[in-house]
């Protein structure tokens, strides 16, 4: 379940970037948009050892 959540967050963040790139609006400021930062931060937090222990319960 944890790896599924990590994959979902990667798809959400990557999908936002793909849409921005296709529209031609991709720049450095759009990399700091909540649509990229939030899924990336959630994926990083899910990769921590404490999250692994929580999911192994």
Secondary structure, 3 states (H helix, E strand, C coil): CHHHHHHHHHHHHHHHHHHHHHHCCCCCCHHHCHHHHHHHHHHHHHCCHHHHHHHCC
